[in-house]
Amino acid sequence: MKEKIRIGCGAGFSGDRIEPAVILAERGALDYLVLECLAERTIGLAQKRKLQDAIKGYDPLLEKRISSLLPHLVKNKIRLITNMGAANPEEGAKKIIEIARKQGYTIKVAAVAGDDVLEKLSAEASKFPIIEDKTKTLADYEVISANAYLGVEGIVKALEAEAQIIITGRVSDPSLFLAPMIHEFAWASDNYDLMGKGSVIGHLLECAGHICGGYFADPLTKPIENMDTLGHPFADVFADGRAIISKVTGTGGEINLQTAKEQLLYEVINPYQYFTPDVIADFTSVHLEEIAKNQIAVSGGGGAVKPETYKVSVGYKAFYQGEGEISYSGPNALGRATLAGDILNKRIGHQFEDFRIDYIGVNSVFRKNSSLINAKAEHIQEVRVRAAGKVKTAEEAAIIGEEVEALYTNGPAAGGGVRKFVNEVIGIVSVLIDRKSIEATVKIFEA
């Protein structure tokens, strides 16, 4: 049994940069690298891709990430854990094997599944109330995906099977980090004090660049240097549940008490009871200490018995969104933009369930509360008009872009830079399912 392991986080969402993960694998002296690439809407969109092509549904950047990382993982004997399997972990594992063979490596890949519970829920949709709206059940939605937030069990099995790369579907974010702690330190999964401590560490790491100053940064109040080379974090985790979080020397950004505290409280509604599939963690006793530049010592935390249910993220067909944009600049830009908006409202505003006009740079974020609304119109030299609306079909949604494009010659004067979009929007709701009805499965692939 080891006394210390080093875990790095190379991605905090599906579209994250690849470079920081490569730096961690190359120079971070890691034992484990975690790529956390799923969110609620991400897996809904992945299921949508899988419906269109049965061998798709894994993360769209999987090939790029694995191709770049694999030489460093093999050379430095780093084990990779990632949820890039999204809606199709088995096909994701097969793709990794294909890449390994092309690069000439012999590896073992484990695909962890069992999170897809669409069939289970669809059979009794009316029995599952929606967490966000208790007046509705799943039967009220056109559901396309249902994925339970699994815990550590499948990943631990894969580690015991000596897999070098583990690719999962929907697994709770902290569980990706907690699993190697359980495996290496022989922690009992019903030791909820250690499960809580490990989940705290996982939660601090899971957003990658955030704790290194990324989302934290503000040039006036919270300046962070060298943001263009922002590093991603790693943690030296000890067998008693303590950790030291740091980053690779020479990378940009900063890890300090402020960045760590912001990440600790990120997405936490009740710090006394932070629900995960592995433990109901207590963050209130966590102690953070800045022990050196870019080094935060983490101790404390704990937890209570794990929940009897899994949360399930459900994707459904919500609506089609049509959009159109056009720019106006120069003298009386706001006046011409406002006229464009007025034309669009009169021509098509009544056709849509929800229709809005934004004047980007004037009121698109703060709406009527923006101080720019009250500024003298001549001081505003450029405005981009955005029209958007919700409808039931793609054909209806396309009308918005068509009407915005028609402004080119139908006025007002000097509009330019038209863009138009039609997008099928996947909505997300949540339900709970008895955890005893689900079991994580592990399938091994070898190159």
N, C-alpha and C positions, 0 to 999 in steps of 0.2 A: 504493500500500500504506500502510495506517495504521500509526502507531507506538503507538497506545493505543486500546482500546475499553472501554466500561463495560457489564458484564453483571450483571443483577439476578436474584435467585431469589425468585419470588413465591409458591411453594407447595412444600412438602416431602413432601406425601402427598395422597391423593385427598380427604380430608375437611378439608383445611387451610382456614384463614380466607381470605376473599376480600379483605378490607380492606387488608392489607399490600401485596398486589400492586398494588392501585389506587394506593396512596400512592407506590410505586416508579415506576409508569408516569406518574403526575401530576407528581411532584416529584423524581424520582431522576436526571434528566438521562441516561437510559439510551440505549444503542445497541441492546441486546438485553434481552428479558425471558424468563426460562425458568420454566416451571411444571412441576415434577417431581411427577407424580401417580400413579405406578404402584408396586406392590409385587408380590411373588410371588402372594399370595392375591388381590390386587386384580384381576389380569388373569384369574385363574381364575374369579372371580365375574362379570367382564365377559363372558367366554365363555359363562357360564351364561345371562346376560341375552340374549346374541345368539342362543342356541339357542331361546329363547322368542319372540324377535322379531328378524328378520333385519336390520332397520334400526337396532337398538340395539347396545349393546356398547361404546360410547364412554363416557367418564367422566360419571357422573350429574350433576355440577355444571358440565359444559361450558357449557351455555346461560347459567347465572348468571355464570360467570367472564367469558365472552366479551362478554356484554351490558354488563357493568360496565366492562370494560377497553377495548373497541374505540374509544370516542371519544378516549381518552388515547393509545392506540397510534397512531391516525391523526394526531392533532394534533401529537404529539411525534416522529413518524417513527421509532417503535420497532418492531423486528422481534421477533415472538414465536415461541419454540420450545417445544413442549410434547408430552408423551407421553399427553395426554388422549384420544388415539385408541384406546388400550387394545386391545380385541379387534376394533375396527372403524374404523380411521382414515379410510377413504374416506367413510363415513357421517358421521363427526365433521366432516370437511371440508365436506361438503354442508350440515350444520347451521350451521357458521360462515358460509358464503356466504348462507344464508337470513337469519341475524341481520344481516349486513352490509347486505343489500338492504333490510330493514325499517328500519334506521337511516340508510339513504341513503349508504352508503360504497361506493366502488369499490376492491376489494382483490384480491390474488392469494393463493390458499391452496394449499399443497402437502401432499398426503397421502403419507407414507412408510410403505410396507408391505414384506412379504417375510419378516417375523419368524414368521408363522404356519406352522409346519412339521408340523401334526398329520397331514396326509395322508402326508407323507414318512415319518414315524416309524411310523404305524399299519401301513403296508405291510410293515414288517420289525421289528415290535415286539420280537421275541425277541432281536434283535441289539443292543439298546441296554440295557446294564447300568445300574442305578440307582446314582448316586454315593453316596447315603446308605446303601445296603444292597446290596453287591456280589453277594449271593446271589439277588437278584431282577432281573428285566428288566421292560420296559414291558408285556410280555404278561401280567404278574401283576396289572395294574390296569385298572379301568374308566375309561379316559382320556377327558376331555372337552376338554382344551386342551393345546397344546404350542407355546410361543413362545420363539424364540431371542433372546438378548441381542445385538442388532445394535450396530454401532459407528457411526462418524461418516459413513460413505460416503453414505447416502441423504440425510442432512441437508445435507451439503456440496453435493450435486447440486441440492437444492431452493434453497439459497442462491444458487448460480450461476444458477438460473433466475429469480432476483429475486422469489421468493415473500416476501410480507410476514408471513405466518403459516404455520408449518410444524407439522403435527400428525402424530405418529408412533404406532406401536404400541410393542412392547417394544424399547426401546433402552437400553443401559447408561446409568446415571444420569450419570456424568462426561462421556459422549459428547455429551450435550445442550449442555454448556458448551464442550467442546473444539472442536466443529464450527465455531462462529463464529470462534474463534481461528485455525483452519486457513484459513478463508475470507478473513479480513481481513488476516492477516499472511503469507499465501502460504507457510505452513509445509508442508514435504514430509511426507506421512504415514509415510514410513519414517525420518524423523528422530526416533528414539525418545527422545532426550534431551528434545526439545521436547514430544513426545507425553506423556512422563511428567510434565513440569512442568505442562502444561495439564490433565492428569488430576488432579493434586494440587489445583489451583485448583477444578476442578469438584467434586471430592470435598468440599472445604471448604464449598462453597456449597450442595450438593444438598439438605441437610436444612432449608434455609430458617431458621426461627426458632431452631434448635438452636444455631448459632454465635453468635446474639444473646442467648443466655442461657436459652432456653426449656427444653429438656429438662435443661439443666445445673443449673437453679436449685434451691436448698434454703435455706429461710429462716434456718436456724441456721448452716450451714457455708459456704454459697455464696449469700449474698443477692444478688438482682438487683432493681433498682428498676423501677417502672412496668410490671409484667408485663401489665397489662390493655391496654396499647397497644404490645405487643411489635412491634418492627420486624423486617423481613426484610433480608438482606444484599445488597450489590452489591460487585463487584470491578472496580477499574481494572486492566486487564490490559495488559501491555506486550509488545512484539514479541519481546523476548528471554526471555519466560516468567516474568517477575516479576509480582507483583500486589500491590495494596493493597486489603484488604477492609474495608468500612465499612458504614454504614447511614444512612438519611435523618435529618437533624437534626430533633430534636423527637420522634422515635419512642422508645418504651420499650425496655427491655432494655439489654444491654451486650455489646460485643465486646472481649475482652481475651485475654491469652495463655492463660489457663485454658480459656476457651470454645473457642478455636481448637485447642488441643491435644486436647481431648476429641473434637471433631469430626474432627480429623485421624486419630485412632485408631479412630473409630467403624466397626464392622463389619470391621476389618482384622485378619486372623488372622496373616499374615506380612508385616510392613512392608517386608521386602526384596523381596517378590514379590507385589504386589497385581495380580491378573489382571483386565484389562478386555479388550474386543474389539479395542482400538486399541493396547495396549501392556501389557507386564508392568511396572508402575510400581514404582519404588524410593522409598519414603517416608523412608528412614533418613537421607538427606542434606538433608531439608527444614529450612529455617531460618525461624523466626517471630520477628518483632520488633515490639513495641508502640511505634509511632512517635508516637502522639498518642492522645487519648481516643477510643475506638471506631475506632481505625485499626490494623490489623495488616498489616505488610509480610511478604509471602511470597516466598521465593526458594529455590533449590536444588531437589532432587528430580531424577528422571531415569527411565530405563527401558531395557528390553531388547525384543527383537523380539516382535511380537504373537503370541498363541497361534494354533495351527493349527486349533483347534476353537472353536465357540461353545457356551456353556452354554445349555441349554434348560430353561425352567421348565415343568413338566408338572403340570397340574391333573387330579385324579381324584376320582370319587365315593367318599368315605371312609366316611361313616356318617350316620345321622340322630341328632340330639341332642335329647332332651327335657329340659325344665327346669321347675321350679316353685319359687316363693318365697312365704314367709309370715313375718310379723313377730310377735314377742312382746315386751311391755314391762311395766314395773312390777315389783312384788315377785315374786321367784323366776322372773324372765324366762328365765334360762339353764336352770333345771330344766324349765320347760314346753317350751322349745325342744328340749331334749335328748329329752324324751318324744316330741315330734313326730317327731324324727329316728328314734327307735327304732321307732315305729309304721310309718313309711315303709319302713325297712329290712326289717322282718318281713313287710310286706304285698307289696312289689314288688321288693325288692333282688335277689332271686334270679333275676328275669326278664331282667336286663340283663348284657351282656358286661362293662360297666364302670359301676359305680354308686357315687356318692359323696354324702355329706351334708356340707355346709359350714355352720358357724355364723358368719355374716358379722359381723365385729367382734370375734370371739373366736379363730378358728383357720382362717379361709378362705385366708389367704396362707401363714402359717408352719406350718399344721397342728399337730402335737403339740408342736412346739418353742416355741409361743407362751407367754409368761409369764402371759398372761391365763387360760390353762387352769388354772393353779394359784392364781388369785385366788379370794377368797371369793365364792361365787355371789351373795350378797346385794349385792355391789358392782357387779354387772353389771345395768344397768337396762333394756337393750334389746338384742335379738338378732334377726337375720333368718336364717331357715332357708332354705337353698338345696339342693334335690335335683336331681341331673342324672345322666343315663345315656346310653349309646350303644346303638343298635340298627340293624337293617337297613331298617326301614320307618317312614314318618311316623306310621302308625296306632299302632304299638307305642310310639313316642316320646311320643305324646300322653297315654299312661297316666300318666306322671309328674305332669304338670300337673293332671290330673283327680284324682289321689289327694291332691295337696297342697290343692287347692280343697275337697275333702271334709272336710278338717280343720276347716273353719269350724264345722260342727255336730257333728262326731264327735270333737272334742277333740284336744289339751288346750284349756283355757279361754283365751278372749280372744285368739285369733289374728286377724290382720287384714292387709289390704294384699296380697292374693294376686295374683301375676302368673304366667302360664304361657306357655311358648314351645315351638315345634317348629322346628328348623332343620336343613336339609341341609348338612352340613359338607363343604367341598371341601378335600381334602388336596393337598399339594405335594411333589413329588420332582423330582430333576434328572438330566439325562443330558447327554452331549456329542455334538455333531454336527460333521462335517467342514465347515469354513467355506466350502470351495470349492463345496459343494452348495447354497449359499444366495446369493441376490443381492437387495439392497434395490431396491425399485421406487419410482418417484416419479410421482404423478399430479397434474396441475395443474387447479385449479378457479378460475374468475374470476367476480366479481360486477360 
